[in-house]
């Protein structure tokens, strides 16, 4: 078995419970992970095993050295203003 879900088997276990990816825009209350023993809560994150977003913003990850030199991945949310979306009426007026 070489590929599972678009990723190689070696990294599949790490991404199994992940519901969002880095750089993705999320709203407050969005579920980020399930079975969250692999990821730790960072800035603007609520929960211990089921991590959820505490505010609107962009998701990013950091890695730090944990116990016994094992890498631990932290999930953070960078709060910022919502990305500017163009309304249909503005799109028609520009063309």
Phi and psi in radians as a Rosetta constraint file:
Dihedral C 1 N 2 CA 2 C 2 CIRCULARHARMONIC -1.693 0.35
Dihedral N 2 CA 2 C 2 N 3 CIRCULARHARMONIC -0.640 0.35
Dihedral C 2 N 3 CA 3 C 3 CIRCULARHARMONIC -2.232 0.35
Dihedral N 3 CA 3 C 3 N 4 CIRCULARHARMONIC 2.417 0.35
Dihedral C 3 N 4 CA 4 C 4 CIRCULARHARMONIC -2.352 0.35
Dihedral N 4 CA 4 C 4 N 5 CIRCULARHARMONIC 2.033 0.35
Dihedral C 4 N 5 CA 5 C 5 CIRCULARHARMONIC 1.086 0.35
Dihedral N 5 CA 5 C 5 N 6 CIRCULARHARMONIC 0.549 0.35
Dihedral C 5 N 6 CA 6 C 6 CIRCULARHARMONIC 1.490 0.35
Dihedral N 6 CA 6 C 6 N 7 CIRCULARHARMONIC -0.066 0.35
Dihedral C 6 N 7 CA 7 C 7 CIRCULARHARMONIC -2.167 0.35
Dihedral N 7 CA 7 C 7 N 8 CIRCULARHARMONIC 2.780 0.35
Dihedral C 7 N 8 CA 8 C 8 CIRCULARHARMONIC -1.283 0.35
Dihedral N 8 CA 8 C 8 N 9 CIRCULARHARMONIC 2.726 0.35
Dihedral C 8 N 9 CA 9 C 9 CIRCULARHARMONIC -1.025 0.35
Dihedral N 9 CA 9 C 9 N 10 CIRCULARHARMONIC -0.566 0.35
Dihedral C 9 N 10 CA 10 C 10 CIRCULARHARMONIC -1.027 0.35
Dihedral N 10 CA 10 C 10 N 11 CIRCULARHARMONIC -0.665 0.35
Dihedral C 10 N 11 CA 11 C 11 CIRCULARHARMONIC -1.786 0.35
Dihedral N 11 CA 11 C 11 N 12 CIRCULARHARMONIC 0.005 0.35
Dihedral C 11 N 12 CA 12 C 12 CIRCULARHARMONIC -1.128 0.35
Dihedral N 12 CA 12 C 12 N 13 CIRCULARHARMONIC -0.722 0.35
Dihedral C 12 N 13 CA 13 C 13 CIRCULARHARMONIC -1.077 0.35
Dihedral N 13 CA 13 C 13 N 14 CIRCULARHARMONIC -0.577 0.35
Dihedral C 13 N 14 CA 14 C 14 CIRCULARHARMONIC -1.233 0.35
Dihedral N 14 CA 14 C 14 N 15 CIRCULARHARMONIC -0.526 0.35
Dihedral C 14 N 15 CA 15 C 15 CIRCULARHARMONIC -1.781 0.35
Dihedral N 15 CA 15 C 15 N 16 CIRCULARHARMONIC 0.106 0.35
Dihedral C 15 N 16 CA 16 C 16 CIRCULARHARMONIC -1.094 0.35
Dihedral N 16 CA 16 C 16 N 17 CIRCULARHARMONIC -0.714 0.35
Dihedral C 16 N 17 CA 17 C 17 CIRCULARHARMONIC -1.676 0.35
Dihedral N 17 CA 17 C 17 N 18 CIRCULARHARMONIC 0.034 0.35
Dihedral C 17 N 18 CA 18 C 18 CIRCULARHARMONIC -1.367 0.35
Dihedral N 18 CA 18 C 18 N 19 CIRCULARHARMONIC 2.294 0.35
Dihedral C 18 N 19 CA 19 C 19 CIRCULARHARMONIC -1.867 0.35
Dihedral N 19 CA 19 C 19 N 20 CIRCULARHARMONIC -0.264 0.35
Dihedral C 19 N 20 CA 20 C 20 CIRCULARHARMONIC -2.315 0.35
Dihedral N 20 CA 20 C 20 N 21 CIRCULARHARMONIC 2.916 0.35
Dihedral C 20 N 21 CA 21 C 21 CIRCULARHARMONIC -2.116 0.35
Dihedral N 21 CA 21 C 21 N 22 CIRCULARHARMONIC 2.937 0.35
Dihedral C 21 N 22 CA 22 C 22 CIRCULARHARMONIC -1.146 0.35
Dihedral N 22 CA 22 C 22 N 23 CIRCULARHARMONIC 2.443 0.35
Dihedral C 22 N 23 CA 23 C 23 CIRCULARHARMONIC 1.477 0.35
Dihedral N 23 CA 23 C 23 N 24 CIRCULARHARMONIC -0.057 0.35
Dihedral C 23 N 24 CA 24 C 24 CIRCULARHARMONIC -1.439 0.35
Dihedral N 24 CA 24 C 24 N 25 CIRCULARHARMONIC 2.471 0.35
Dihedral C 24 N 25 CA 25 C 25 CIRCULARHARMONIC -1.469 0.35
Dihedral N 25 CA 25 C 25 N 26 CIRCULARHARMONIC 2.255 0.35
Dihedral C 25 N 26 CA 26 C 26 CIRCULARHARMONIC -2.227 0.35
Dihedral N 26 CA 26 C 26 N 27 CIRCULARHARMONIC 2.704 0.35
Dihedral C 26 N 27 CA 27 C 27 CIRCULARHARMONIC -1.699 0.35
Dihedral N 27 CA 27 C 27 N 28 CIRCULARHARMONIC 2.862 0.35
Dihedral C 27 N 28 CA 28 C 28 CIRCULARHARMONIC -1.072 0.35
Dihedral N 28 CA 28 C 28 N 29 CIRCULARHARMONIC 2.338 0.35
Dihedral C 28 N 29 CA 29 C 29 CIRCULARHARMONIC 1.595 0.35
Dihedral N 29 CA 29 C 29 N 30 CIRCULARHARMONIC -0.027 0.35
Dihedral C 29 N 30 CA 30 C 30 CIRCULARHARMONIC -1.241 0.35
Dihedral N 30 CA 30 C 30 N 31 CIRCULARHARMONIC 2.359 0.35
Dihedral C 30 N 31 CA 31 C 31 CIRCULARHARMONIC -1.320 0.35
Dihedral N 31 CA 31 C 31 N 32 CIRCULARHARMONIC 2.168 0.35
Dihedral C 31 N 32 CA 32 C 32 CIRCULARHARMONIC -1.677 0.35
Dihedral N 32 CA 32 C 32 N 33 CIRCULARHARMONIC -0.727 0.35
Dihedral C 32 N 33 CA 33 C 33 CIRCULARHARMONIC -2.472 0.35
Dihedral N 33 CA 33 C 33 N 34 CIRCULARHARMONIC 2.750 0.35
Dihedral C 33 N 34 CA 34 C 34 CIRCULARHARMONIC -2.220 0.35
Dihedral N 34 CA 34 C 34 N 35 CIRCULARHARMONIC 2.756 0.35
Dihedral C 34 N 35 CA 35 C 35 CIRCULARHARMONIC 0.950 0.35
Dihedral N 35 CA 35 C 35 N 36 CIRCULARHARMONIC 0.913 0.35
Dihedral C 35 N 36 CA 36 C 36 CIRCULARHARMONIC -1.419 0.35
Dihedral N 36 CA 36 C 36 N 37 CIRCULARHARMONIC 0.551 0.35
Dihedral C 36 N 37 CA 37 C 37 CIRCULARHARMONIC -1.234 0.35
Dihedral N 37 CA 37 C 37 N 38 CIRCULARHARMONIC -0.328 0.35
Dihedral C 37 N 38 CA 38 C 38 CIRCULARHARMONIC -1.467 0.35
Dihedral N 38 CA 38 C 38 N 39 CIRCULARHARMONIC -0.415 0.35
Dihedral C 38 N 39 CA 39 C 39 CIRCULARHARMONIC -2.087 0.35
Dihedral N 39 CA 39 C 39 N 40 CIRCULARHARMONIC 2.567 0.35
Dihedral C 39 N 40 CA 40 C 40 CIRCULARHARMONIC -1.966 0.35
Dihedral N 40 CA 40 C 40 N 41 CIRCULARHARMONIC 2.578 0.35
Dihedral C 40 N 41 CA 41 C 41 CIRCULARHARMONIC -1.260 0.35
Dihedral N 41 CA 41 C 41 N 42 CIRCULARHARMONIC 2.411 0.35
Dihedral C 41 N 42 CA 42 C 42 CIRCULARHARMONIC -2.018 0.35
Dihedral N 42 CA 42 C 42 N 43 CIRCULARHARMONIC -2.440 0.35
Dihedral C 42 N 43 CA 43 C 43 CIRCULARHARMONIC -1.230 0.35
Dihedral N 43 CA 43 C 43 N 44 CIRCULARHARMONIC 2.334 0.35
Dihedral C 43 N 44 CA 44 C 44 CIRCULARHARMONIC 1.066 0.35
Dihedral N 44 CA 44 C 44 N 45 CIRCULARHARMONIC 0.599 0.35
Dihedral C 44 N 45 CA 45 C 45 CIRCULARHARMONIC -2.125 0.35
Dihedral N 45 CA 45 C 45 N 46 CIRCULARHARMONIC 2.413 0.35
Dihedral C 45 N 46 CA 46 C 46 CIRCULARHARMONIC -2.008 0.35
Dihedral N 46 CA 46 C 46 N 47 CIRCULARHARMONIC 2.458 0.35
Dihedral C 46 N 47 CA 47 C 47 CIRCULARHARMONIC 1.993 0.35
Dihedral N 47 CA 47 C 47 N 48 CIRCULARHARMONIC 2.961 0.35
Dihedral C 47 N 48 CA 48 C 48 CIRCULARHARMONIC -2.018 0.35
Dihedral N 48 CA 48 C 48 N 49 CIRCULARHARMONIC -0.946 0.35
Dihedral C 48 N 49 CA 49 C 49 CIRCULARHARMONIC -1.818 0.35
Dihedral N 49 CA 49 C 49 N 50 CIRCULARHARMONIC -0.713 0.35
Dihedral C 49 N 50 CA 50 C 50 CIRCULARHARMONIC -1.720 0.35
Dihedral N 50 CA 50 C 50 N 51 CIRCULARHARMONIC 1.776 0.35
Dihedral C 50 N 51 CA 51 C 51 CIRCULARHARMONIC -1.515 0.35
Dihedral N 51 CA 51 C 51 N 52 CIRCULARHARMONIC 2.343 0.35
Dihedral C 51 N 52 CA 52 C 52 CIRCULARHARMONIC -2.255 0.35
Dihedral N 52 CA 52 C 52 N 53 CIRCULARHARMONIC 2.752 0.35
Dihedral C 52 N 53 CA 53 C 53 CIRCULARHARMONIC -1.386 0.35
Dihedral N 53 CA 53 C 53 N 54 CIRCULARHARMONIC 2.336 0.35
Dihedral C 53 N 54 CA 54 C 54 CIRCULARHARMONIC -1.587 0.35
Dihedral N 54 CA 54 C 54 N 55 CIRCULARHARMONIC -0.328 0.35
Dihedral C 54 N 55 CA 55 C 55 CIRCULARHARMONIC -2.621 0.35
Dihedral N 55 CA 55 C 55 N 56 CIRCULARHARMONIC 2.948 0.35
Dihedral C 55 N 56 CA 56 C 56 CIRCULARHARMONIC -1.293 0.35
Dihedral N 56 CA 56 C 56 N 57 CIRCULARHARMONIC 2.500 0.35
Dihedral C 56 N 57 CA 57 C 57 CIRCULARHARMONIC 2.867 0.35
Dihedral N 57 CA 57 C 57 N 58 CIRCULARHARMONIC -2.929 0.35
Dihedral C 57 N 58 CA 58 C 58 CIRCULARHARMONIC -1.808 0.35
Dihedral N 58 CA 58 C 58 N 59 CIRCULARHARMONIC 2.375 0.35
Dihedral C 58 N 59 CA 59 C 59 CIRCULARHARMONIC -1.467 0.35
Dihedral N 59 CA 59 C 59 N 60 CIRCULARHARMONIC 2.375 0.35
Dihedral C 59 N 60 CA 60 C 60 CIRCULARHARMONIC -2.540 0.35
Dihedral N 60 CA 60 C 60 N 61 CIRCULARHARMONIC 2.772 0.35
Dihedral C 60 N 61 CA 61 C 61 CIRCULARHARMONIC -2.084 0.35
Dihedral N 61 CA 61 C 61 N 62 CIRCULARHARMONIC 2.594 0.35
Dihedral C 61 N 62 CA 62 C 62 CIRCULARHARMONIC -2.338 0.35
Dihedral N 62 CA 62 C 62 N 63 CIRCULARHARMONIC 2.717 0.35
Dihedral C 62 N 63 CA 63 C 63 CIRCULARHARMONIC -2.156 0.35
Dihedral N 63 CA 63 C 63 N 64 CIRCULARHARMONIC 2.387 0.35
Dihedral C 63 N 64 CA 64 C 64 CIRCULARHARMONIC -2.304 0.35
Dihedral N 64 CA 64 C 64 N 65 CIRCULARHARMONIC 2.771 0.35
Dihedral C 64 N 65 CA 65 C 65 CIRCULARHARMONIC -1.413 0.35
Dihedral N 65 CA 65 C 65 N 66 CIRCULARHARMONIC 2.204 0.35
Dihedral C 65 N 66 CA 66 C 66 CIRCULARHARMONIC -1.760 0.35
Dihedral N 66 CA 66 C 66 N 67 CIRCULARHARMONIC -2.639 0.35
Dihedral C 66 N 67 CA 67 C 67 CIRCULARHARMONIC -1.160 0.35
Dihedral N 67 CA 67 C 67 N 68 CIRCULARHARMONIC 2.481 0.35
Dihedral C 67 N 68 CA 68 C 68 CIRCULARHARMONIC 1.003 0.35
Dihedral N 68 CA 68 C 68 N 69 CIRCULARHARMONIC 0.610 0.35
Dihedral C 68 N 69 CA 69 C 69 CIRCULARHARMONIC 1.055 0.35
Dihedral N 69 CA 69 C 69 N 70 CIRCULARHARMONIC 0.398 0.35
Dihedral C 69 N 70 CA 70 C 70 CIRCULARHARMONIC -1.522 0.35
Dihedral N 70 CA 70 C 70 N 71 CIRCULARHARMONIC 2.344 0.35
Dihedral C 70 N 71 CA 71 C 71 CIRCULARHARMONIC -1.310 0.35
Dihedral N 71 CA 71 C 71 N 72 CIRCULARHARMONIC 2.364 0.35
Dihedral C 71 N 72 CA 72 C 72 CIRCULARHARMONIC -2.050 0.35
Dihedral N 72 CA 72 C 72 N 73 CIRCULARHARMONIC 2.300 0.35
Dihedral C 72 N 73 CA 73 C 73 CIRCULARHARMONIC -1.706 0.35
Dihedral N 73 CA 73 C 73 N 74 CIRCULARHARMONIC 2.211 0.35
Dihedral C 73 N 74 CA 74 C 74 CIRCULARHARMONIC -1.858 0.35
Dihedral N 74 CA 74 C 74 N 75 CIRCULARHARMONIC 2.479 0.35
Dihedral C 74 N 75 CA 75 C 75 CIRCULARHARMONIC -1.884 0.35
Dihedral N 75 CA 75 C 75 N 76 CIRCULARHARMONIC 2.281 0.35
Dihedral C 75 N 76 CA 76 C 76 CIRCULARHARMONIC -2.228 0.35
Dihedral N 76 CA 76 C 76 N 77 CIRCULARHARMONIC 2.817 0.35
Dihedral C 76 N 77 CA 77 C 77 CIRCULARHARMONIC -2.196 0.35
Dihedral N 77 CA 77 C 77 N 78 CIRCULARHARMONIC 2.207 0.35
Dihedral C 77 N 78 CA 78 C 78 CIRCULARHARMONIC -1.590 0.35
Dihedral N 78 CA 78 C 78 N 79 CIRCULARHARMONIC 1.840 0.35
Dihedral C 78 N 79 CA 79 C 79 CIRCULARHARMONIC -1.236 0.35
Dihedral N 79 CA 79 C 79 N 80 CIRCULARHARMONIC 2.324 0.35
Dihedral C 79 N 80 CA 80 C 80 CIRCULARHARMONIC -2.744 0.35
Dihedral N 80 CA 80 C 80 N 81 CIRCULARHARMONIC 3.035 0.35
Dihedral C 80 N 81 CA 81 C 81 CIRCULARHARMONIC -1.191 0.35
Dihedral N 81 CA 81 C 81 N 82 CIRCULARHARMONIC 2.642 0.35
Dihedral C 81 N 82 CA 82 C 82 CIRCULARHARMONIC -1.107 0.35
Dihedral N 82 CA 82 C 82 N 83 CIRCULARHARMONIC 2.483 0.35
Dihedral C 82 N 83 CA 83 C 83 CIRCULARHARMONIC -1.043 0.35
Dihedral N 83 CA 83 C 83 N 84 CIRCULARHARMONIC 2.456 0.35
Dihedral C 83 N 84 CA 84 C 84 CIRCULARHARMONIC -1.228 0.35
Dihedral N 84 CA 84 C 84 N 85 CIRCULARHARMONIC 2.149 0.35
Dihedral C 84 N 85 CA 85 C 85 CIRCULARHARMONIC -1.910 0.35
Dihedral N 85 CA 85 C 85 N 86 CIRCULARHARMONIC 2.544 0.35
Dihedral C 85 N 86 CA 86 C 86 CIRCULARHARMONIC -1.666 0.35
Dihedral N 86 CA 86 C 86 N 87 CIRCULARHARMONIC 2.199 0.35
Dihedral C 86 N 87 CA 87 C 87 CIRCULARHARMONIC -1.311 0.35
Dihedral N 87 CA 87 C 87 N 88 CIRCULARHARMONIC 2.724 0.35
Dihedral C 87 N 88 CA 88 C 88 CIRCULARHARMONIC -1.015 0.35
Dihedral N 88 CA 88 C 88 N 89 CIRCULARHARMONIC -0.621 0.35
Dihedral C 88 N 89 CA 89 C 89 CIRCULARHARMONIC -1.189 0.35
Dihedral N 89 CA 89 C 89 N 90 CIRCULARHARMONIC -0.647 0.35
Dihedral C 89 N 90 CA 90 C 90 CIRCULARHARMONIC -1.208 0.35
Dihedral N 90 CA 90 C 90 N 91 CIRCULARHARMONIC -0.625 0.35
Dihedral C 90 N 91 CA 91 C 91 CIRCULARHARMONIC -1.136 0.35
Dihedral N 91 CA 91 C 91 N 92 CIRCULARHARMONIC -0.673 0.35
Dihedral C 91 N 92 CA 92 C 92 CIRCULARHARMONIC -1.202 0.35
Dihedral N 92 CA 92 C 92 N 93 CIRCULARHARMONIC -0.640 0.35
Dihedral C 92 N 93 CA 93 C 93 CIRCULARHARMONIC -1.254 0.35
Dihedral N 93 CA 93 C 93 N 94 CIRCULARHARMONIC -0.481 0.35
Dihedral C 93 N 94 CA 94 C 94 CIRCULARHARMONIC -1.315 0.35
Dihedral N 94 CA 94 C 94 N 95 CIRCULARHARMONIC -0.500 0.35
